Amino acid sequence: MVEYKHFLIPVPRSFVPRIETMSAFVINASKVWLGDPGWIAKMKDKKMSREPISQTRLPEVLNEFKNCDIRMAFPLAAHVMRRDISLEIHLAGDYICHLSETMEWPLITSCKCGHELDYYPDADIFLARRILSSCPRCGNFFDPSEIPAIYT
């Protein structure tokens, strides 16, 4: 199996999609290239579970989870591609730091005041390192677009 990953270079948290915008995107995409149902991940007692989610229920479910981390996916429609490929959407309060095999850690993730902002949660639906979006010591917002990334 081949796995393709596309990562977006994040911008400061001044842009966070509204529930209506995210729902409209998925519902409109389902008319052309997304299949149904998808799934949404939940954490309970430090265990991740997936449950089916229909695009028609998406606004309701996103409202229910608006203060939680969200990991959801919808398969590509069969007429678009005959492989097991899906669109996966990750929404979180802090930055999710997915690293590819070609990107080296350590990234510079300390605040200007010197406080280290990266952490690895015990139980996480993304199974990834995180970077706090703001410093708990001084309150400054962290801008990940300023991090130099070293690719090998």
BADRENDREN-249085 format. One record per residue: residue number from 1; x, y, z of N, C-alpha, C in turn; residue in three letters. Coordinates in steps of 0.05 Angstrom, whole numbers, padded with zeros to 5 digits, always signed. Layout:
<sites>
<NUM, <X, Y, Z>, <X, Y, Z>, <X, Y, Z>, 'ala'>
...
</sites>
This chain:
<sites>
<1, <+00017, -00024, +00000>, <+00000, +00000, +00000>, <+00018, +00025, +00000>, 'met'>
<2, <+00010, +00044, -00015>, <+00025, +00070, -00016>, <+00008, +00090, -00002>, 'val'>
<3, <+00021, +00106, +00015>, <+00007, +00127, +00030>, <+00018, +00154, +00022>, 'glu'>
<4, <+00001, +00172, +00012>, <+00008, +00199, +00005>, <-00001, +00217, +00027>, 'tyr'>
<5, <+00016, +00235, +00035>, <+00009, +00255, +00055>, <+00015, +00283, +00044>, 'lys'>
<6, <-00003, +00301, +00049>, <+00001, +00329, +00041>, <-00002, +00345, +00067>, 'his'>
<7, <+00017, +00362, +00072>, <+00017, +00378, +00097>, <+00015, +00407, +00089>, 'phe'>
<8, <-00002, +00421, +00104>, <-00004, +00450, +00100>, <+00015, +00464, +00119>, 'leu'>
<9, <+00029, +00484, +00110>, <+00046, +00500, +00127>, <+00026, +00518, +00143>, 'ile'>
<10, <+00025, +00515, +00169>, <+00005, +00530, +00184>, <+00011, +00560, +00185>, 'pro'>
<11, <-00010, +00575, +00190>, <-00009, +00603, +00194>, <-00016, +00609, +00223>, 'val'>
<12, <-00011, +00633, +00232>, <-00018, +00639, +00260>, <-00048, +00634, +00264>, 'pro'>
<13, <-00056, +00629, +00289>, <-00084, +00621, +00295>, <-00104, +00643, +00290>, 'arg'>
<14, <-00097, +00664, +00276>, <-00116, +00684, +00269>, <-00137, +00673, +00249>, 'ser'>
<15, <-00130, +00651, +00236>, <-00149, +00639, +00217>, <-00157, +00612, +00229>, 'phe'>
<16, <-00182, +00609, +00236>, <-00194, +00584, +00244>, <-00220, +00581, +00229>, 'val'>
<17, <-00224, +00560, +00213>, <-00249, +00558, +00198>, <-00273, +00556, +00216>, 'pro'>
<18, <-00295, +00569, +00208>, <-00320, +00567, +00223>, <-00333, +00540, +00217>, 'arg'>
<19, <-00350, +00531, +00235>, <-00364, +00506, +00231>, <-00380, +00506, +00205>, 'ile'>
<20, <-00393, +00528, +00200>, <-00409, +00530, +00175>, <-00392, +00527, +00150>, 'glu'>
<21, <-00368, +00539, +00151>, <-00350, +00538, +00128>, <-00340, +00510, +00123>, 'thr'>
<22, <-00331, +00497, +00145>, <-00321, +00469, +00143>, <-00343, +00450, +00134>, 'met'>
<23, <-00367, +00453, +00144>, <-00390, +00436, +00136>, <-00396, +00440, +00107>, 'ser'>
<24, <-00398, +00465, +00098>, <-00404, +00471, +00070>, <-00383, +00460, +00051>, 'ala'>
<25, <-00358, +00461, +00059>, <-00336, +00450, +00043>, <-00341, +00420, +00038>, 'phe'>
<26, <-00345, +00405, +00060>, <-00348, +00376, +00058>, <-00374, +00369, +00043>, 'val'>
<27, <-00396, +00383, +00049>, <-00421, +00377, +00036>, <-00419, +00383, +00006>, 'ile'>
<28, <-00407, +00405, -00002>, <-00404, +00411, -00031>, <-00385, +00392, -00044>, 'asn'>
<29, <-00364, +00384, -00031>, <-00345, +00364, -00042>, <-00358, +00337, -00046>, 'ala'>
<30, <-00378, +00331, -00028>, <-00391, +00305, -00031>, <-00409, +00303, -00056>, 'ser'>
<31, <-00416, +00326, -00067>, <-00432, +00326, -00091>, <-00416, +00318, -00115>, 'lys'>
<32, <-00389, +00321, -00113>, <-00372, +00315, -00136>, <-00352, +00292, -00131>, 'val'>
<33, <-00337, +00293, -00108>, <-00315, +00274, -00106>, <-00313, +00260, -00078>, 'trp'>
<34, <-00329, +00266, -00059>, <-00327, +00252, -00033>, <-00349, +00232, -00030>, 'leu'>
<35, <-00343, +00210, -00017>, <-00363, +00190, -00011>, <-00374, +00193, +00016>, 'gly'>
<36, <-00393, +00176, +00023>, <-00407, +00178, +00049>, <-00412, +00149, +00057>, 'asp'>
<37, <-00411, +00141, +00082>, <-00404, +00158, +00105>, <-00374, +00159, +00109>, 'pro'>
<38, <-00367, +00178, +00127>, <-00339, +00180, +00136>, <-00337, +00170, +00164>, 'gly'>
<39, <-00317, +00179, +00178>, <-00314, +00172, +00206>, <-00303, +00196, +00222>, 'trp'>
<40, <-00308, +00196, +00248>, <-00298, +00217, +00266>, <-00285, +00202, +00289>, 'ile'>
<41, <-00262, +00211, +00298>, <-00248, +00199, +00320>, <-00255, +00212, +00346>, 'ala'>
<42, <-00257, +00196, +00367>, <-00262, +00207, +00394>, <-00242, +00194, +00413>, 'lys'>
<43, <-00235, +00209, +00434>, <-00218, +00198, +00456>, <-00236, +00193, +00480>, 'met'>
<44, <-00234, +00170, +00491>, <-00248, +00164, +00516>, <-00231, +00145, +00532>, 'lys'>
<45, <-00226, +00152, +00557>, <-00209, +00136, +00575>, <-00183, +00129, +00562>, 'asp'>
<46, <-00171, +00148, +00549>, <-00145, +00146, +00536>, <-00145, +00125, +00513>, 'lys'>
<47, <-00168, +00119, +00502>, <-00170, +00102, +00479>, <-00185, +00116, +00457>, 'lys'>
<48, <-00174, +00113, +00433>, <-00187, +00126, +00410>, <-00207, +00106, +00398>, 'met'>
<49, <-00230, +00117, +00390>, <-00249, +00101, +00376>, <-00259, +00118, +00352>, 'ser'>
<50, <-00268, +00104, +00332>, <-00280, +00117, +00308>, <-00309, +00109, +00307>, 'arg'>
<51, <-00325, +00129, +00299>, <-00353, +00123, +00294>, <-00361, +00135, +00267>, 'glu'>
<52, <-00380, +00122, +00253>, <-00388, +00133, +00227>, <-00401, +00160, +00230>, 'pro'>
<53, <-00397, +00176, +00209>, <-00409, +00203, +00208>, <-00419, +00208, +00180>, 'ile'>
<54, <-00443, +00217, +00177>, <-00454, +00224, +00151>, <-00451, +00254, +00147>, 'ser'>
<55, <-00447, +00261, +00122>, <-00443, +00290, +00116>, <-00468, +00306, +00124>, 'gln'>
<56, <-00491, +00294, +00123>, <-00515, +00309, +00130>, <-00515, +00317, +00160>, 'thr'>
<57, <-00502, +00301, +00177>, <-00500, +00307, +00205>, <-00476, +00323, +00213>, 'arg'>
<58, <-00459, +00330, +00193>, <-00434, +00344, +00199>, <-00437, +00369, +00215>, 'leu'>
<59, <-00454, +00388, +00208>, <-00456, +00413, +00225>, <-00463, +00407, +00254>, 'pro'>
<60, <-00481, +00388, +00258>, <-00489, +00381, +00285>, <-00466, +00369, +00301>, 'glu'>
<61, <-00451, +00351, +00288>, <-00428, +00337, +00301>, <-00406, +00357, +00307>, 'val'>
<62, <-00400, +00375, +00287>, <-00379, +00395, +00292>, <-00386, +00414, +00314>, 'leu'>
<63, <-00411, +00421, +00316>, <-00420, +00438, +00339>, <-00416, +00423, +00365>, 'asn'>
<64, <-00422, +00398, +00366>, <-00419, +00382, +00390>, <-00390, +00381, +00399>, 'glu'>
<65, <-00371, +00380, +00379>, <-00343, +00378, +00385>, <-00327, +00404, +00383>, 'phe'>
<66, <-00341, +00427, +00382>, <-00327, +00452, +00376>, <-00305, +00460, +00395>, 'lys'>
<67, <-00306, +00450, +00419>, <-00284, +00456, +00438>, <-00265, +00432, +00442>, 'asn'>
<68, <-00266, +00413, +00424>, <-00250, +00389, +00426>, <-00232, +00387, +00401>, 'cys'>
<69, <-00212, +00370, +00403>, <-00197, +00364, +00379>, <-00214, +00345, +00361>, 'asp'>
<70, <-00212, +00349, +00335>, <-00229, +00334, +00317>, <-00211, +00321, +00295>, 'ile'>
<71, <-00215, +00296, +00291>, <-00202, +00281, +00269>, <-00224, +00266, +00255>, 'arg'>
<72, <-00228, +00273, +00229>, <-00249, +00260, +00214>, <-00239, +00255, +00186>, 'met'>
<73, <-00252, +00236, +00173>, <-00244, +00229, +00146>, <-00269, +00221, +00129>, 'ala'>
<74, <-00267, +00227, +00103>, <-00288, +00218, +00085>, <-00274, +00205, +00061>, 'phe'>
<75, <-00284, +00182, +00052>, <-00271, +00169, +00029>, <-00276, +00183, +00003>, 'pro'>
<76, <-00258, +00180, -00016>, <-00264, +00190, -00043>, <-00286, +00173, -00055>, 'leu'>
<77, <-00303, +00186, -00071>, <-00325, +00171, -00084>, <-00313, +00151, -00103>, 'ala'>
<78, <-00327, +00129, -00106>, <-00318, +00106, -00123>, <-00313, +00115, -00152>, 'ala'>
<79, <-00329, +00134, -00162>, <-00325, +00142, -00190>, <-00300, +00159, -00194>, 'his'>
<80, <-00289, +00170, -00172>, <-00266, +00187, -00174>, <-00240, +00170, -00175>, 'val'>
<81, <-00239, +00151, -00157>, <-00215, +00134, -00155>, <-00223, +00107, -00142>, 'met'>
<82, <-00212, +00086, -00152>, <-00220, +00060, -00141>, <-00200, +00049, -00120>, 'arg'>
<83, <-00188, +00067, -00105>, <-00170, +00059, -00084>, <-00181, +00068, -00057>, 'arg'>
<84, <-00168, +00058, -00036>, <-00176, +00065, -00009>, <-00163, +00092, -00002>, 'asp'>
<85, <-00174, +00114, -00012>, <-00163, +00140, -00007>, <-00184, +00157, +00005>, 'ile'>
<86, <-00176, +00174, +00024>, <-00196, +00191, +00038>, <-00184, +00219, +00043>, 'ser'>
<87, <-00203, +00237, +00047>, <-00195, +00264, +00056>, <-00198, +00264, +00086>, 'leu'>
<88, <-00175, +00269, +00100>, <-00175, +00270, +00129>, <-00172, +00298, +00138>, 'glu'>
<89, <-00189, +00307, +00157>, <-00188, +00334, +00167>, <-00181, +00334, +00197>, 'ile'>
<90, <-00161, +00350, +00204>, <-00153, +00352, +00232>, <-00158, +00380, +00242>, 'his'>
<91, <-00172, +00383, +00264>, <-00176, +00409, +00277>, <-00168, +00407, +00306>, 'leu'>
<92, <-00152, +00426, +00316>, <-00143, +00424, +00344>, <-00138, +00452, +00354>, 'ala'>
<93, <-00138, +00454, +00381>, <-00133, +00480, +00394>, <-00103, +00487, +00393>, 'gly'>
<94, <-00086, +00467, +00393>, <-00057, +00472, +00390>, <-00049, +00462, +00363>, 'asp'>
<95, <-00024, +00468, +00355>, <-00014, +00459, +00329>, <-00008, +00430, +00331>, 'tyr'>
<96, <-00016, +00415, +00311>, <-00009, +00386, +00309>, <+00016, +00385, +00292>, 'ile'>
<97, <+00036, +00372, +00303>, <+00062, +00372, +00289>, <+00068, +00344, +00277>, 'cys'>
<98, <+00056, +00339, +00254>, <+00061, +00315, +00239>, <+00088, +00319, +00225>, 'his'>
<99, <+00106, +00300, +00229>, <+00131, +00301, +00215>, <+00133, +00279, +00195>, 'leu'>
<100, <+00144, +00285, +00172>, <+00147, +00264, +00152>, <+00175, +00251, +00157>, 'ser'>
<101, <+00180, +00230, +00143>, <+00206, +00216, +00145>, <+00229, +00233, +00136>, 'glu'>
<102, <+00223, +00254, +00121>, <+00245, +00271, +00110>, <+00249, +00297, +00126>, 'thr'>
<103, <+00234, +00300, +00148>, <+00237, +00325, +00163>, <+00249, +00319, +00190>, 'met'>
<104, <+00270, +00333, +00198>, <+00284, +00328, +00223>, <+00272, +00344, +00246>, 'glu'>
<105, <+00271, +00331, +00269>, <+00266, +00345, +00295>, <+00293, +00348, +00307>, 'trp'>
<106, <+00302, +00368, +00321>, <+00284, +00387, +00334>, <+00278, +00411, +00318>, 'pro'>
<107, <+00253, +00418, +00317>, <+00245, +00444, +00307>, <+00248, +00464, +00330>, 'leu'>
<108, <+00251, +00489, +00323>, <+00253, +00510, +00344>, <+00225, +00517, +00353>, 'ile'>
<109, <+00217, +00508, +00376>, <+00190, +00512, +00385>, <+00189, +00527, +00412>, 'thr'>
<110, <+00210, +00541, +00419>, <+00209, +00556, +00444>, <+00199, +00584, +00438>, 'ser'>
<111, <+00185, +00595, +00458>, <+00174, +00623, +00457>, <+00197, +00642, +00459>, 'cys'>
<112, <+00192, +00667, +00451>, <+00213, +00688, +00454>, <+00222, +00692, +00482>, 'lys'>
<113, <+00204, +00685, +00502>, <+00211, +00687, +00530>, <+00228, +00663, +00540>, 'cys'>
<114, <+00231, +00643, +00522>, <+00247, +00619, +00529>, <+00232, +00595, +00537>, 'gly'>
<115, <+00206, +00597, +00542>, <+00189, +00574, +00550>, <+00186, +00555, +00526>, 'his'>
<116, <+00190, +00529, +00531>, <+00187, +00509, +00510>, <+00158, +00503, +00505>, 'glu'>
<117, <+00149, +00503, +00480>, <+00121, +00501, +00474>, <+00113, +00473, +00463>, 'leu'>
<118, <+00132, +00456, +00456>, <+00124, +00430, +00445>, <+00119, +00410, +00467>, 'asp'>
<119, <+00101, +00392, +00462>, <+00095, +00371, +00481>, <+00083, +00347, +00467>, 'tyr'>
<120, <+00082, +00325, +00480>, <+00071, +00300, +00468>, <+00050, +00290, +00487>, 'tyr'>
<121, <+00024, +00293, +00480>, <+00002, +00284, +00498>, <+00003, +00254, +00503>, 'pro'>
<122, <-00006, +00246, +00527>, <-00008, +00218, +00534>, <-00028, +00203, +00516>, 'asp'>
<123, <-00051, +00214, +00513>, <-00072, +00202, +00496>, <-00080, +00223, +00475>, 'ala'>
<124, <-00077, +00215, +00450>, <-00081, +00235, +00429>, <-00093, +00222, +00404>, 'asp'>
<125, <-00114, +00235, +00393>, <-00126, +00224, +00369>, <-00109, +00227, +00344>, 'ile'>
<126, <-00089, +00244, +00346>, <-00072, +00249, +00323>, <-00046, +00233, +00324>, 'phe'>
<127, <-00040, +00222, +00347>, <-00015, +00207, +00351>, <+00009, +00223, +00342>, 'leu'>
<128, <+00010, +00248, +00351>, <+00031, +00266, +00342>, <+00038, +00286, +00364>, 'ala'>
<129, <+00062, +00297, +00361>, <+00071, +00318, +00378>, <+00054, +00343, +00374>, 'arg'>
<130, <+00052, +00360, +00394>, <+00037, +00385, +00393>, <+00055, +00408, +00399>, 'arg'>
<131, <+00047, +00431, +00390>, <+00060, +00457, +00397>, <+00038, +00475, +00407>, 'ile'>
<132, <+00041, +00486, +00431>, <+00021, +00504, +00442>, <+00018, +00528, +00424>, 'leu'>
<133, <-00007, +00537, +00421>, <-00013, +00560, +00403>, <-00006, +00586, +00417>, 'ser'>
<134, <-00005, +00586, +00443>, <+00004, +00610, +00458>, <+00020, +00601, +00482>, 'ser'>
<135, <+00037, +00618, +00491>, <+00055, +00612, +00513>, <+00041, +00615, +00540>, 'cys'>
<136, <+00042, +00595, +00557>, <+00029, +00597, +00583>, <+00043, +00616, +00602>, 'pro'>
<137, <+00068, +00621, +00596>, <+00084, +00639, +00614>, <+00079, +00669, +00608>, 'arg'>
<138, <+00081, +00676, +00582>, <+00079, +00705, +00576>, <+00054, +00712, +00559>, 'cys'>
<139, <+00040, +00692, +00548>, <+00016, +00697, +00533>, <+00020, +00703, +00503>, 'gly'>
<140, <+00045, +00704, +00494>, <+00050, +00709, +00466>, <+00040, +00686, +00449>, 'asn'>
<141, <+00029, +00693, +00425>, <+00020, +00673, +00406>, <+00044, +00663, +00391>, 'phe'>
<142, <+00044, +00637, +00385>, <+00066, +00624, +00371>, <+00059, +00624, +00341>, 'phe'>
<143, <+00079, +00631, +00325>, <+00075, +00631, +00296>, <+00092, +00609, +00283>, 'asp'>
<144, <+00081, +00586, +00276>, <+00097, +00564, +00266>, <+00108, +00569, +00238>, 'pro'>
<145, <+00098, +00589, +00225>, <+00109, +00595, +00198>, <+00138, +00606, +00200>, 'ser'>
<146, <+00146, +00614, +00224>, <+00173, +00624, +00228>, <+00193, +00601, +00235>, 'glu'>
<147, <+00184, +00576, +00237>, <+00202, +00554, +00244>, <+00217, +00545, +00218>, 'ile'>
<148, <+00243, +00545, +00220>, <+00258, +00533, +00197>, <+00256, +00503, +00198>, 'pro'>
<149, <+00249, +00491, +00176>, <+00247, +00461, +00175>, <+00270, +00451, +00158>, 'ala'>
<150, <+00282, +00430, +00168>, <+00305, +00418, +00155>, <+00296, +00392, +00142>, 'ile'>
<151, <+00298, +00390, +00116>, <+00290, +00366, +00102>, <+00315, +00351, +00094>, 'tyr'>
<152, <+00314, +00325, +00096>, <+00337, +00308, +00088>, <+00331, +00292, +00064>, 'thr'>
</sites>
